[in-house]
């Protein structure tokens, strides 16, 4: 995984050729598909969990992606 941008409670990352925006709202951290500039393309989350931080999701990104 490549971190493209990380500011405050959000991070734009690239993983296996796809872009994602990770957002931490204080109670849960969610992963959304994004375009190459980090803009969310679909607000149906593709990963995440409650009671985890942005850092925890970044450090173990693939384990927080949902299996579709």
C-alpha positions in Angstrom: 0.0 0.0 0.0 1.2 3.5 -0.9 0.1 6.5 1.2 -0.5 9.4 -1.2 -1.8 11.9 1.4 -2.5 11.8 5.1 -3.9 14.8 6.9 -5.8 15.0 10.1 -8.4 12.3 10.1 -8.2 11.2 6.5 -5.8 9.4 4.2 -5.7 8.8 0.5 -4.0 5.5 -0.3 -3.3 3.3 -3.3 -3.6 -0.4 -2.9 -3.3 -3.0 -5.7 -3.8 -0.4 -8.3 -6.9 1.1 -6.8 -7.4 4.3 -4.8 -9.1 4.6 -1.5 -10.0 7.3 1.1 -9.8 6.3 4.7 -11.8 8.4 7.1 -11.7 8.4 10.9 -14.8 10.1 12.5 -13.7 9.4 16.1 -15.9 6.3 16.6 -15.2 4.3 13.5 -12.7 4.4 10.6 -14.2 3.6 7.2 -12.6 2.9 3.8 -14.2 4.3 0.6 -13.3 3.9 -3.1 -11.8 7.1 -4.5 -10.3 8.5 -7.7 -6.7 9.3 -8.2 -7.1 12.7 -6.5 -8.6 11.2 -3.4 -12.2 12.2 -4.0 -14.7 9.5 -2.9 -16.4 7.9 -5.9 -19.0 5.8 -3.9 -20.1 6.4 -0.4 -20.8 2.7 0.2 -17.8 1.7 2.4 -15.6 -1.1 1.2 -13.9 -1.6 4.6 -13.3 -0.3 8.1 -14.3 -1.0 11.7 -15.6 0.6 14.9 -13.2 1.6 17.7 -10.1 1.6 15.5 -7.9 4.6 14.5 -6.8 5.8 11.2 -3.3 4.7 12.0 -4.4 1.1 12.9 -6.2 0.8 9.5 -3.2 2.2 7.6 -0.8 -0.2 9.3 -2.9 -3.2 8.5 -5.0 -2.0 5.5 -5.8 -5.3 3.8 -7.2 -6.8 7.0 -9.8 -4.0 7.2 -11.0 -4.4 3.6 -14.3 -6.2 3.3 -14.3 -9.5 1.4 -16.8 -9.2 -1.5 
